[in-house]
Amino acid sequence: MTLALMVALLAAVGASCRYVVDQFIQHQHDSVFPWGTFAINVVGSFVLGVVTGSVSHHGLSTTAAAIIGAGFCAGFTTFSTWMLESHRAGEDGDARVLWANIAVSLAAGLAAVALGHWIGGLL
């Protein structure tokens, strides 16, 4: 199986997981804040951090990292939905949700990737 096909297959798995997780999380909250997208992007950042930490500290192959990162993580996480949800909050006049979504997502995503990288170095 070629690298491109493996990346494509894992991207399809990631996108399917994203849909299911988003639906589940959003149905748990009665809030305008996009908790599903937030959780997905933070978890994806953490997973990518673990993968890169494993490459850096334990010799996980760059091929495996590409398949997981460019495949699963890229299919699972969603920058465009994050931006669209932020934009819609602004259009709806909800500046608190707009800026909270941007600031909290950035801070949590950076913390998650750093924590994941550290954990990847321990594994």
SEBADO-521990 format. One record per atom (N, C-alpha, C): residue number from 1; residue in three letters; z, x, y. Coordinates in nm, 3 decimals, m for minus. Each point is the difference from the previous one (the first is absolute). Layout:
<sites>
[site NUM; "ala"; [Z; X; Y]],
...
</sites>
This chain:
<sites>
[site 1; "met"; [0.000; 0.086; m0.118]],
[site 1; "met"; [0.000; m0.086; 0.118]],
[site 1; "met"; [0.000; 0.090; 0.124]],
[site 2; "thr"; [m0.084; m0.031; 0.097]],
[site 2; "thr"; [m0.009; 0.083; 0.119]],
[site 2; "thr"; [0.117; m0.025; 0.093]],
[site 3; "leu"; [0.024; 0.098; 0.086]],
[site 3; "leu"; [0.108; m0.011; 0.099]],
[site 3; "leu"; [m0.020; m0.123; 0.089]],
[site 4; "ala"; [m0.123; m0.021; 0.044]],
[site 4; "ala"; [m0.028; m0.114; 0.089]],
[site 4; "ala"; [0.031; m0.132; m0.070]],
[site 5; "leu"; [m0.033; m0.010; m0.128]],
[site 5; "leu"; [0.028; m0.124; m0.073]],
[site 5; "leu"; [0.151; m0.020; m0.018]],
[site 6; "met"; [0.073; 0.107; m0.027]],
[site 6; "met"; [0.146; m0.011; m0.014]],
[site 6; "met"; [0.064; m0.042; 0.132]],
[site 7; "val"; [m0.048; 0.058; 0.110]],
[site 7; "val"; [0.050; m0.040; 0.132]],
[site 7; "val"; [m0.029; m0.147; 0.024]],
[site 8; "ala"; [m0.121; m0.043; m0.031]],
[site 8; "ala"; [m0.038; m0.140; 0.022]],
[site 8; "ala"; [0.086; m0.095; m0.085]],
[site 9; "leu"; [0.025; 0.037; m0.123]],
[site 9; "leu"; [0.082; m0.086; m0.086]],
[site 9; "leu"; [0.142; m0.012; 0.051]],
[site 10; "leu"; [0.058; 0.114; 0.040]],
[site 10; "leu"; [0.136; m0.007; 0.054]],
[site 10; "leu"; [0.004; m0.071; 0.134]],
[site 11; "ala"; [m0.105; 0.010; 0.079]],
[site 11; "ala"; [m0.005; m0.073; 0.127]],
[site 11; "ala"; [m0.001; m0.150; m0.027]],
[site 12; "ala"; [m0.072; m0.041; m0.103]],
[site 12; "ala"; [m0.002; m0.143; m0.035]],
[site 12; "ala"; [0.139; m0.045; m0.046]],
[site 13; "val"; [0.068; 0.083; m0.076]],
[site 13; "val"; [0.137; m0.033; m0.042]],
[site 13; "val"; [0.091; m0.009; 0.122]],
[site 14; "gly"; [m0.012; 0.097; 0.090]],
[site 14; "gly"; [0.082; 0.000; 0.121]],
[site 14; "gly"; [m0.024; m0.122; 0.086]],
[site 15; "ala"; [m0.126; m0.037; 0.019]],
[site 15; "ala"; [m0.031; m0.118; 0.083]],
[site 15; "ala"; [0.053; m0.128; m0.064]],
[site 16; "ser"; [m0.010; m0.008; m0.131]],
[site 16; "ser"; [0.054; m0.118; m0.070]],
[site 16; "ser"; [0.151; m0.006; 0.014]],
[site 17; "cys"; [0.065; 0.114; m0.015]],
[site 17; "cys"; [0.146; 0.005; 0.017]],
[site 17; "cys"; [0.039; m0.038; 0.142]],
[site 18; "arg"; [m0.078; 0.048; 0.097]],
[site 18; "arg"; [0.029; m0.032; 0.141]],
[site 18; "arg"; [m0.001; m0.151; 0.020]],
[site 19; "tyr"; [m0.100; m0.067; m0.051]],
[site 19; "tyr"; [m0.011; m0.144; 0.017]],
[site 19; "tyr"; [0.121; m0.072; m0.059]],
[site 20; "val"; [0.036; 0.036; m0.123]],
[site 20; "val"; [0.111; m0.066; m0.068]],
[site 20; "val"; [0.132; 0.027; 0.072]],
[site 21; "val"; [0.024; 0.125; 0.037]],
[site 21; "val"; [0.124; 0.037; 0.068]],
[site 21; "val"; [0.009; m0.069; 0.135]],
[site 22; "asp"; [m0.109; 0.000; 0.075]],
[site 22; "asp"; [0.000; m0.064; 0.132]],
[site 22; "asp"; [0.031; m0.148; m0.012]],
[site 23; "gln"; [m0.065; m0.067; m0.091]],
[site 23; "gln"; [0.025; m0.143; m0.019]],
[site 23; "gln"; [0.146; m0.027; m0.038]],
[site 24; "phe"; [0.053; 0.081; m0.089]],
[site 24; "phe"; [0.138; m0.019; m0.044]],
[site 24; "phe"; [0.098; 0.021; 0.117]],
[site 25; "ile"; [m0.016; 0.109; 0.073]],
[site 25; "ile"; [0.093; 0.032; 0.108]],
[site 25; "ile"; [m0.012; m0.101; 0.113]],
[site 26; "gln"; [m0.120; m0.034; 0.040]],
[site 26; "gln"; [m0.017; m0.094; 0.111]],
[site 26; "gln"; [0.059; m0.137; m0.033]],
[site 27; "his"; [m0.004; m0.039; m0.125]],
[site 27; "his"; [0.057; m0.130; m0.038]],
[site 27; "his"; [0.153; 0.003; m0.005]],
[site 28; "gln"; [0.058; 0.118; 0.007]],
[site 28; "gln"; [0.145; 0.014; m0.001]],
[site 28; "gln"; [0.058; m0.006; 0.141]],
[site 29; "his"; [m0.086; 0.011; 0.102]],
[site 29; "his"; [0.046; 0.008; 0.138]],
[site 29; "his"; [m0.060; m0.111; 0.084]],
[site 30; "asp"; [0.083; m0.061; 0.081]],
[site 30; "asp"; [m0.045; m0.098; 0.097]],
[site 30; "asp"; [0.002; 0.069; 0.137]],
[site 31; "ser"; [m0.095; 0.090; 0.019]],
[site 31; "ser"; [0.000; 0.084; 0.118]],
[site 31; "ser"; [m0.144; 0.030; 0.041]],
[site 32; "val"; [m0.021; 0.021; 0.130]],
[site 32; "val"; [m0.133; 0.039; 0.045]],
[site 32; "val"; [m0.025; 0.149; m0.022]],
[site 33; "phe"; [0.106; 0.076; m0.026]],
[site 33; "phe"; [m0.017; 0.143; m0.025]],
[site 33; "phe"; [m0.072; 0.018; m0.134]],
[site 34; "pro"; [m0.101; 0.085; m0.006]],
[site 34; "pro"; [m0.078; 0.018; m0.123]],
[site 34; "pro"; [0.072; 0.089; m0.103]],
[site 35; "trp"; [0.103; m0.054; m0.062]],
[site 35; "trp"; [0.081; 0.078; m0.093]],
[site 35; "trp"; [m0.078; 0.051; m0.120]],
[site 36; "gly"; [m0.097; m0.076; m0.047]],
[site 36; "gly"; [m0.078; 0.043; m0.116]],
[site 36; "gly"; [m0.078; 0.126; 0.028]],
[site 37; "thr"; [m0.074; 0.002; 0.109]],
[site 37; "thr"; [m0.078; 0.118; 0.038]],
[site 37; "thr"; [0.092; 0.117; 0.028]],
[site 38; "phe"; [0.111; m0.027; 0.067]],
[site 38; "phe"; [0.097; 0.106; 0.030]],
[site 38; "phe"; [0.049; 0.066; m0.129]],
[site 39; "ala"; [0.045; m0.081; m0.095]],
[site 39; "ala"; [0.054; 0.053; m0.126]],
[site 39; "ala"; [m0.107; 0.076; m0.077]],
[site 40; "ile"; [m0.119; m0.054; m0.005]],
[site 40; "ile"; [m0.110; 0.065; m0.071]],
[site 40; "ile"; [m0.030; 0.137; 0.059]],
[site 41; "asn"; [m0.010; 0.009; 0.131]],
[site 41; "asn"; [m0.033; 0.127; 0.064]],
[site 41; "asn"; [0.112; 0.103; m0.015]],
[site 42; "val"; [0.124; m0.045; 0.004]],
[site 42; "val"; [0.112; 0.093; m0.019]],
[site 42; "val"; [0.004; 0.051; m0.144]],
[site 43; "val"; [m0.016; m0.090; m0.096]],
[site 43; "val"; [0.000; 0.041; m0.141]],
[site 43; "val"; [m0.118; 0.094; m0.028]],
[site 44; "gly"; [m0.116; m0.033; 0.053]],
[site 44; "gly"; [m0.117; 0.088; m0.019]],
[site 44; "gly"; [0.022; 0.137; 0.061]],
[site 45; "ser"; [0.064; 0.006; 0.115]],
[site 45; "ser"; [0.031; 0.128; 0.064]],
[site 45; "ser"; [0.096; 0.081; m0.087]],
[site 46; "phe"; [0.099; m0.068; m0.055]],
[site 46; "phe"; [0.095; 0.067; m0.090]],
[site 46; "phe"; [m0.070; 0.057; m0.123]],
[site 47; "val"; [m0.084; m0.081; m0.063]],
[site 47; "val"; [m0.072; 0.046; m0.120]],
[site 47; "val"; [m0.087; 0.120; 0.033]],
[site 48; "leu"; [m0.072; m0.005; 0.111]],
[site 48; "leu"; [m0.084; 0.113; 0.039]],
[site 48; "leu"; [0.084; 0.123; 0.030]],
[site 49; "gly"; [0.119; m0.020; 0.057]],
[site 49; "gly"; [0.091; 0.113; 0.021]],
[site 49; "gly"; [0.044; 0.063; m0.130]],
[site 50; "val"; [0.033; m0.083; m0.100]],
[site 50; "val"; [0.039; 0.053; m0.131]],
[site 50; "val"; [m0.115; 0.081; m0.061]],
[site 51; "val"; [m0.120; m0.054; 0.011]],
[site 51; "val"; [m0.117; 0.068; m0.056]],
[site 51; "val"; [m0.022; 0.136; 0.069]],
[site 52; "thr"; [0.004; 0.002; 0.131]],
[site 52; "thr"; [m0.024; 0.127; 0.071]],
[site 52; "thr"; [0.114; 0.098; m0.022]],
[site 53; "gly"; [0.122; m0.050; m0.011]],
[site 53; "gly"; [0.111; 0.088; m0.033]],
[site 53; "gly"; [m0.015; 0.059; m0.138]],
[site 54; "ser"; [m0.051; m0.078; m0.093]],
[site 54; "ser"; [m0.022; 0.048; m0.136]],
[site 54; "ser"; [m0.113; 0.103; m0.004]],
[site 55; "val"; [m0.101; m0.017; 0.082]],
[site 55; "val"; [m0.107; 0.099; 0.009]],
[site 55; "val"; [0.055; 0.129; 0.058]],
[site 56; "ser"; [0.074; m0.011; 0.110]],
[site 56; "ser"; [0.051; 0.118; 0.070]],
[site 56; "ser"; [0.102; 0.079; m0.080]],
[site 57; "his"; [0.086; m0.069; m0.074]],
[site 57; "his"; [0.113; 0.068; m0.063]],
[site 57; "his"; [m0.007; 0.012; m0.151]],
[site 58; "his"; [m0.084; m0.079; m0.063]],
[site 58; "his"; [0.001; 0.000; m0.147]],
[site 58; "his"; [m0.138; 0.010; m0.062]],
[site 59; "gly"; [m0.098; 0.024; 0.079]],
[site 59; "gly"; [m0.133; 0.023; m0.055]],
[site 59; "gly"; [m0.074; m0.122; m0.052]],
[site 60; "leu"; [0.038; m0.120; 0.046]],
[site 60; "leu"; [m0.081; m0.117; m0.035]],
[site 60; "leu"; [m0.141; 0.031; 0.047]],
[site 61; "ser"; [m0.096; m0.027; m0.083]],
[site 61; "ser"; [m0.139; 0.037; 0.033]],
[site 61; "ser"; [m0.049; m0.078; 0.122]],
[site 62; "thr"; [m0.087; 0.066; 0.073]],
[site 62; "thr"; [m0.059; m0.068; 0.116]],
[site 62; "thr"; [m0.090; m0.114; m0.045]],
[site 63; "thr"; [m0.052; 0.008; m0.121]],
[site 63; "thr"; [m0.080; m0.110; m0.054]],
[site 63; "thr"; [0.087; m0.124; m0.019]],
[site 64; "ala"; [0.117; 0.019; m0.061]],
[site 64; "ala"; [0.093; m0.111; m0.018]],
[site 64; "ala"; [0.043; m0.055; 0.135]],
[site 65; "ala"; [0.026; 0.089; 0.095]],
[site 65; "ala"; [0.041; m0.043; 0.133]],
[site 65; "ala"; [m0.110; m0.080; 0.068]],
[site 66; "ala"; [m0.125; 0.041; m0.017]],
[site 66; "ala"; [m0.113; m0.073; 0.059]],
[site 66; "ala"; [m0.014; m0.138; m0.062]],
[site 67; "ile"; [0.018; m0.007; m0.130]],
[site 67; "ile"; [m0.014; m0.129; m0.069]],
[site 67; "ile"; [0.110; m0.095; 0.046]],
[site 68; "ile"; [0.122; 0.050; 0.008]],
[site 68; "ile"; [0.112; m0.086; 0.042]],
[site 68; "ile"; [m0.007; m0.030; 0.150]],
[site 69; "gly"; [m0.023; 0.105; 0.080]],
[site 69; "gly"; [m0.001; m0.018; 0.146]],
[site 69; "gly"; [m0.119; m0.077; 0.051]],
[site 70; "ala"; [m0.121; 0.049; m0.033]],
[site 70; "ala"; [m0.123; m0.065; 0.047]],
[site 70; "ala"; [m0.031; m0.126; m0.080]],
[site 71; "gly"; [0.060; m0.011; m0.117]],
[site 71; "gly"; [m0.019; m0.119; m0.082]],
[site 71; "gly"; [0.108; m0.102; 0.025]],
[site 72; "phe"; [0.110; 0.012; m0.072]],
[site 72; "phe"; [0.105; m0.102; 0.006]],
[site 72; "phe"; [0.056; m0.018; 0.141]],
[site 73; "cys"; [0.047; 0.108; 0.063]],
[site 73; "cys"; [0.066; m0.014; 0.131]],
[site 73; "cys"; [m0.095; m0.055; 0.106]],
[site 74; "ala"; [m0.125; 0.046; m0.001]],
[site 74; "ala"; [m0.096; m0.050; 0.099]],
[site 74; "ala"; [m0.034; m0.147; m0.025]],
[site 75; "gly"; [m0.005; m0.039; m0.126]],
[site 75; "gly"; [m0.024; m0.141; m0.031]],
[site 75; "gly"; [0.120; m0.087; 0.027]],
[site 76; "phe"; [0.117; 0.057; m0.017]],
[site 76; "phe"; [0.124; m0.076; 0.015]],
[site 76; "phe"; [0.039; m0.019; 0.146]],
[site 77; "thr"; [m0.006; 0.105; 0.079]],
[site 77; "thr"; [0.043; m0.008; 0.139]],
[site 77; "thr"; [m0.113; m0.055; 0.086]],
[site 78; "thr"; [0.035; m0.040; 0.122]],
[site 78; "thr"; [m0.100; m0.064; 0.084]],
[site 78; "thr"; [0.025; 0.022; 0.149]],
[site 79; "phe"; [m0.070; 0.094; 0.055]],
[site 79; "phe"; [0.007; 0.026; 0.143]],
[site 79; "phe"; [m0.062; m0.115; 0.079]],
[site 80; "ser"; [m0.113; m0.047; m0.047]],
[site 80; "ser"; [m0.072; m0.104; 0.075]],
[site 80; "ser"; [0.080; m0.130; 0.010]],
[site 81; "thr"; [0.067; m0.038; m0.108]],
[site 81; "thr"; [0.082; m0.122; 0.006]],
[site 81; "thr"; [0.118; 0.020; 0.093]],
[site 82; "trp"; [0.060; 0.118; m0.003]],
[site 82; "trp"; [0.110; 0.033; 0.089]],
[site 82; "trp"; [m0.044; m0.015; 0.146]],
[site 83; "met"; [m0.118; 0.054; 0.032]],
[site 83; "met"; [m0.051; m0.009; 0.136]],
[site 83; "met"; [m0.033; m0.144; 0.037]],
[site 84; "leu"; [m0.063; m0.074; m0.092]],
[site 84; "leu"; [m0.035; m0.139; 0.028]],
[site 84; "leu"; [0.125; m0.084; 0.023]],
[site 85; "glu"; [0.101; 0.017; m0.083]],
[site 85; "glu"; [0.124; m0.076; 0.019]],
[site 85; "glu"; [0.068; 0.036; 0.131]],
[site 86; "ser"; [m0.006; 0.126; 0.039]],
[site 86; "ser"; [0.056; 0.041; 0.130]],
[site 86; "ser"; [m0.079; m0.064; 0.114]],
[site 87; "his"; [m0.131; 0.005; m0.012]],
[site 87; "his"; [m0.087; m0.060; 0.102]],
[site 87; "his"; [0.025; m0.150; 0.013]],
[site 88; "arg"; [0.011; m0.067; m0.112]],
[site 88; "arg"; [0.025; m0.145; 0.003]],
[site 88; "arg"; [0.133; m0.033; 0.066]],
[site 89; "ala"; [0.101; 0.083; m0.025]],
[site 89; "ala"; [0.130; m0.022; 0.066]],
[site 89; "ala"; [m0.017; 0.011; 0.151]],
[site 90; "gly"; [m0.078; 0.097; 0.044]],
[site 90; "gly"; [m0.027; 0.015; 0.142]],
[site 90; "gly"; [m0.077; m0.118; 0.057]],
[site 91; "glu"; [m0.099; m0.047; m0.074]],
[site 91; "glu"; [m0.078; m0.117; 0.044]],
[site 91; "glu"; [0.088; m0.124; 0.010]],
[site 92; "asp"; [0.097; m0.010; m0.091]],
[site 92; "asp"; [0.091; m0.115; 0.000]],
[site 92; "asp"; [0.108; 0.013; 0.107]],
[site 93; "gly"; [0.000; 0.110; 0.073]],
[site 93; "gly"; [0.097; 0.021; 0.105]],
[site 93; "gly"; [0.136; 0.046; m0.050]],
[site 94; "asp"; [0.007; 0.047; m0.123]],
[site 94; "asp"; [0.127; 0.044; m0.058]],
[site 94; "asp"; [0.008; 0.152; 0.004]],
[site 95; "ala"; [0.030; 0.051; 0.118]],
[site 95; "ala"; [0.005; 0.145; 0.020]],
[site 95; "ala"; [0.108; 0.066; m0.087]],
[site 96; "arg"; [0.108; m0.072; m0.026]],
[site 96; "arg"; [0.106; 0.057; m0.085]],
[site 96; "arg"; [m0.052; 0.029; m0.140]],
[site 97; "val"; [m0.073; m0.094; m0.059]],
[site 97; "val"; [m0.056; 0.021; m0.134]],
[site 97; "val"; [m0.107; 0.109; 0.005]],
[site 98; "leu"; [m0.084; m0.003; 0.102]],
[site 98; "leu"; [m0.105; 0.101; 0.016]],
[site 98; "leu"; [0.059; 0.140; m0.002]],
[site 99; "trp"; [0.093; 0.027; 0.089]],
[site 99; "trp"; [0.053; 0.135; 0.012]],
[site 99; "trp"; [0.098; 0.035; m0.112]],
[site 100; "ala"; [0.071; m0.097; m0.051]],
[site 100; "ala"; [0.088; 0.026; m0.115]],
[site 100; "ala"; [m0.083; 0.038; m0.120]],
[site 101; "asn"; [m0.109; m0.072; m0.023]],
[site 101; "asn"; [m0.086; 0.031; m0.114]],
[site 101; "asn"; [m0.056; 0.142; 0.010]],
[site 102; "ile"; [m0.043; 0.038; 0.118]],
[site 102; "ile"; [m0.056; 0.133; 0.018]],
[site 102; "ile"; [0.109; 0.107; m0.013]],
[site 103; "ala"; [0.108; m0.014; 0.074]],
[site 103; "ala"; [0.104; 0.103; 0.001]],
[site 103; "ala"; [0.072; 0.011; m0.134]],
[site 104; "val"; [0.041; m0.112; m0.055]],
[site 104; "val"; [0.076; 0.003; m0.125]],
[site 104; "val"; [m0.089; 0.047; m0.114]],
[site 105; "ser"; [m0.125; m0.042; m0.002]],
[site 105; "ser"; [m0.091; 0.045; m0.105]],
[site 105; "ser"; [m0.025; 0.150; 0.006]],
[site 106; "leu"; [m0.021; 0.051; 0.120]],
[site 106; "leu"; [m0.020; 0.145; 0.014]],
[site 106; "leu"; [0.124; 0.078; m0.042]],
[site 107; "ala"; [0.115; m0.040; 0.049]],
[site 107; "ala"; [0.123; 0.071; m0.033]],
[site 107; "ala"; [0.031; m0.008; m0.149]],
[site 108; "ala"; [m0.010; m0.119; m0.057]],
[site 108; "ala"; [0.031; m0.016; m0.142]],
[site 108; "ala"; [m0.104; 0.071; m0.087]],
[site 109; "gly"; [m0.128; m0.006; 0.039]],
[site 109; "gly"; [m0.105; 0.068; m0.077]],
[site 109; "gly"; [0.019; 0.150; 0.000]],
[site 110; "leu"; [0.031; 0.057; 0.116]],
[site 110; "leu"; [0.025; 0.144; 0.007]],
[site 110; "leu"; [0.124; 0.040; m0.079]],
[site 111; "ala"; [0.105; m0.078; 0.009]],
[site 111; "ala"; [0.121; 0.028; m0.078]],
[site 111; "ala"; [m0.028; m0.012; m0.150]],
[site 112; "ala"; [m0.079; m0.100; m0.039]],
[site 112; "ala"; [m0.030; m0.020; m0.142]],
[site 112; "ala"; [m0.083; 0.114; m0.056]],
[site 113; "val"; [m0.100; 0.045; 0.074]],
[site 113; "val"; [m0.081; 0.111; m0.051]],
[site 113; "val"; [0.082; 0.128; m0.007]],
[site 114; "ala"; [0.089; 0.022; 0.097]],
[site 114; "ala"; [0.085; 0.120; m0.003]],
[site 114; "ala"; [0.098; m0.006; m0.117]],
[site 115; "leu"; [0.062; m0.116; m0.020]],
[site 115; "leu"; [0.091; m0.016; m0.113]],
[site 115; "leu"; [m0.074; 0.017; m0.132]],
[site 116; "gly"; [m0.116; m0.061; m0.011]],
[site 116; "gly"; [m0.080; 0.014; m0.121]],
[site 116; "gly"; [m0.040; 0.144; m0.026]],
[site 117; "his"; [m0.038; 0.072; 0.103]],
[site 117; "his"; [m0.039; 0.141; m0.015]],
[site 117; "his"; [0.120; 0.082; m0.048]],
[site 118; "trp"; [0.115; m0.028; 0.055]],
[site 118; "trp"; [0.121; 0.070; m0.042]],
[site 118; "trp"; [0.033; m0.032; m0.147]],
[site 119; "ile"; [m0.007; m0.126; m0.035]],
[site 119; "ile"; [0.026; m0.040; m0.139]],
[site 119; "ile"; [m0.105; 0.059; m0.094]],
[site 120; "gly"; [m0.125; 0.001; 0.044]],
[site 120; "gly"; [m0.106; 0.062; m0.080]],
[site 120; "gly"; [0.026; 0.147; m0.026]],
[site 121; "gly"; [0.066; 0.064; 0.094]],
[site 121; "gly"; [0.036; 0.140; m0.018]],
[site 121; "gly"; [0.113; 0.018; m0.100]],
[site 122; "leu"; [0.082; m0.102; m0.019]],
[site 122; "leu"; [0.111; 0.007; m0.094]],
[site 122; "leu"; [m0.041; m0.031; m0.142]],
[site 123; "leu"; [m0.101; m0.082; m0.018]],
[site 123; "leu"; [m0.039; m0.045; m0.134]],
[site 123; "leu"; [m0.052; 0.112; m0.086]],
</sites>
